[in-house]
Amino acid sequence: MRLSLWPKSFSAIGSEAVLTIFTRLVILVAGLATSIITARILGPEGRGVYFYALTVATLVTQFGSLGFASSNTYFVAREPSNVGPLAANSAWLSLLVFIVAGLVVSIVTGPERAPNLLMLLAVLLGTSSLFFMLFSNLLVGMQRLVAFNLLQIGSNLSVVPAILIAAWLNGAPETLLAGSILASLLFCLIAGIVLLRRRAFSPRPRLDVFRMSLNYSFRAFLITLIGYGVARANVFILQAASGNAEIGYYSIAVQIGDALAILPTSISLVVFPHFIRQQSGRYGEMLRITRLVTVLGLLSCIVAALLAGPFVRLAFGQDFAPSLPVVYAMLPGSLFLGAASVVSQYMAACGMPWRTFLPWFGASATMAGAAWYLIPIHQAVGAAGALSMSYGVLLVLMVLVAMSQDRNDRSSGMVARKSVQPGETS
């Protein structure tokens, strides 16, 4: 029997899926552009401060969503009339997160760690991004993917001129953050207009809709919580152990890692609906897609290793040459995470059973131990190495869990067939 590397699922990719992949490429280019601009303007020390603030903003966005981004898509897809109440609840949730997160950072941070103004700006950026994400996911649930992708493209591209204008006014990290915030708020307004145009809308929060969404959002939030902890926890350990310059070097490696992740994450996004609809043979299809992603990821990592040196020196400047060892240490993690993302989508298509969380717990434990040991010795290189180790553990455990899930599914199918008596149909 001939082994097919190219999965059958790819024959079903439509124009909306292609647009989604293109959107991610545009987001990648916009992210690289802003990274180059901020690195050139701020230098390693200032870039480290800026990246630390962006990490806090991302933390606010991901944790503040409480999983409601996923539940927004789910419940508006089930019942389109939920869009108004879900939009109102999303706006109130964003406001509540801004108040709570602002109070937390005001208490926890101080001048000796990071300026309070910088952290408050990070909170504002995080909550505006949260609002935009919640409203955008409602568009996905309504199957308005063209509008969703156009908003994503516009919001990411608008950050580039906003940062350039902010740099012209005052090249401080706070000013650059303020430029990003203004661009984000503009597209929050546009997203609200696009979503609610010609629809009856009441800003009153709907507690009944909130309770309906709560159970579904919990598992999505838990996965987000653990996944973000694995991806970004070492930034805080690195900042405490080595300072902002090392974070600046680490941020360049993260940016390149994000570039490498765009292919596997796009493929995972596209094939996920096929996994859901495919009642038989999806485990084998998942293995074929994982093999494909692994081969493509390996080739991408080889190219990245060869081009990283000239790219970093040309794009970011000689001051960021110490980031090259960090990039090399992070490349294995990019390969492992790409393969794990496909397996994770398979488990999500199987209903996201509780065993899905076990690989993430294993990756978190690996990250905690490796980061505390490696970062004080190797600084940013140690942080990247710890990340690669944790993603390696994630991939191994995710594959084992998927194998267990497939055995359970096949066993359940055999039991169901045996329970059918002669003359009956299943």
Order of alpha helices (4+ residues) and beta strands (2+ residues): alpha-alpha-alpha-alpha-alpha-alpha-alpha-alpha-alpha-alpha-alpha
